[in-house]
Structures are given as structure tokens and as C-alpha cells.
Amino acid sequence: MTLLLPDASGELRAYRPRSEPVVHAAGLPLRSRVVYSAAHVVADPMRTAADAPAAVDWDATLAFRHHLWSTGLGVAEAMDTAQRGMGLDWPVAAELIRRSSAEARLTGGRIACGVGTDQLAGAAASGAGLAEVTAAYEEQLAVVEEAGSQAVLMASRALAAVAKGPDDYLEVYGHLLRQSADRVILHWLGPMFDPALVGYWGSDDLDAATETFLEVIAAHPDKVDGIKVSLLDADREVALRRRLPEGVRCYTGDDFNYPELIEGDGEGFSHALLGIFDPLAPVAAAAVSALDTGDAAGFRALLDPTVGLSRHLFEAPTRFYKTGVVLLAWLAGFQDHFTMVGGLQSARSLPHLARAYELADRVGLFADPELAEARMRGLLAVHGVDA
């Protein structure tokens, strides 16, 4: 049986979906790499509106975290994939951090939570200076530490707006690292993910920005567990990780080049904190399990075929990748609807979504291919396509 899927030109073409699921077996726990999936939130479709505060289905959202932990992956909570700054406001993010951290303690799952300054959005940001940005970071850091989770210091739109140069970044991050209770993960999110972060670390020149970033780490190596690099530039990430102090991990955030970065080379490798591992969790876990046994070829055989899907989901405008992530969660049966916080399900075109379904089906991502096909047919029908 075939589906009629629209291509980029709007033309319909026949696609025959997979009929049998692919089983991805991971040997738990994962040993050779520390791997986090940045996790999405499940909206409450009965209360969600594009112009209203975020409404979250807590049961479905937390159940998805348990799915990720069951594969052996850690959860990177309340980060970009959870629509921070794109529908998920700080009060709901704080609740998400508390709830997920409590579940992690119950199950023994690894968790790290995003710390930002998004309570300064809108009118609150208009008069903000470095002191206000620092205070906003401190408020969120306290929430994460009180919840018993590791902190990820995320890039701040407010800091990017008020910082006059590298010294301001050194001051703010130095203050936060000196007072943090535990080692944190620093996050460098590139402007392809968020245009408001152009010039982060005090320069549009990435080489100069890298020096400032490394200066922050060098001044506080005992407070930095690792860095997450989301610049979609594999060569830059490799060069950066080779300059990290002993004991500071590099977590790749490169959703274009993750197989080779995680595999590494003779001089090192990257761990992972990736949005694409939200839909790819079983495949990613099985791949890292292969790497745990020294089977690099098996690792690449599992992960390389997923790169086409990832590059499709993260194509420009990259910040809308969350739409494809939530689509795949719905098709896979992890939630009952394709509704997103802030109405972001409308951010991608039907041809883009159809291609995401096809690429995911080709790599065997759906444990129930028939369910995925039925739901895709329903989505096509809503858009007037008799598939």
C-alpha cells in the first residue's frame, strides 16, 4: 500500500511505507560516551493557543522523559528543544525542571537543566543591564540546583543585547561559575538556532569569540563539566575540543555532523547533547552501545543513515527544527496529537513534514509503522491531500 506524499514543488508522488518495525537493542548502561537528548515538551491541546502562556501535558511530557532514560540516554531539560524562548515561558520551564528532576531522582536517570535569562523577555528586557542579566541567571541557577540537577548555562539573548564586548561576558560567566554549587555545562548556541545570539562572546568573528569562550573555561576549569557546541561546524568543534583543559568534556550539539564527532579521532572525541536524539534515542543508544564494545563500524552503520533526516529537520530556518521533532513523536505514538506550545506546528510546510516522515520511516524509526502511516494519512487529509 502506498502513500501520496507532496514534494517541495507541491507535486504528489507515491511512497511505500515500511511494514515491519526495526528493533534497536542497546546494552545498558552506556559507557564510552555521555549522551544527552534535549527533550521536547508535549503541549496540552485543549489549552494551547499561540498568544497564551504555555500549556503543557505533564503526564505525556514526563512519560517521554522516561522513554529517553529507558534507552540509556540522559535528558537535557528545558533547553532549546523544549521551546525555551519560542513558546515556553520561564514559570512553566521552572515547573518542568522541578518535575523532571524529581522523576530523574526516582529512576536514577541522568539529567541536566537549562539555565537562562528568559524571564527578561519583552518589557522586562528593555531596561536590563549586566546586573539584571546576572540576577536572572542566578534565579534560574538556584531553581536547578534546588531541584538537584546539573545546570547548563545557556546563551542569553539579554546578555547578547547589553554586552559591550568580551569583558562583559567574562564578568557575568565568571560570577556565575564562582557561585555555582557544582560543575556546569556551558552552551554556545549559534545564531542559526537563534538570530538574537549574533556576536555572542563579544565578537562576530568566531575565532575571537572562541578565545573569549576558552578564557572563561580556563579561569574556572574546576567548575566546568563540559561545553555544548551548537555551531554546525565540525572542524571548529574539533579544534575547540583539542584546546579544552583536562577533564572538561566537549558535548557536540552539531546536528549535521554528529556521527564523526562522537566517534572521534586519534586525539579525542565528543560526547553528545543533541536535539536530534529526541526522535533518534533508540538508534543513538544502540549505536553508542556498539561503540562501547569497540565496534566503530557498527556505530557508524547505525548513525550514518540518520544524518539525512537530521539535516532535513534542522534545515534553515534551523530554529524551527522542533516542529519536525514533535511531528515524529506524534507519528511514533509518544503523544496523541500534533499540537505545539505557541502553535509552532505551523512553522514548517506540509512537504517538509512529509519528507520528515519518509526519511524517518526509511531508517526504521517507528516501532509501529502502521500507526505512523495512519497518522500521516490523517495529517495529509487535513491539508486536503487524499493519500
Disulfide bonds with the S-S distance in Angstrom:
none
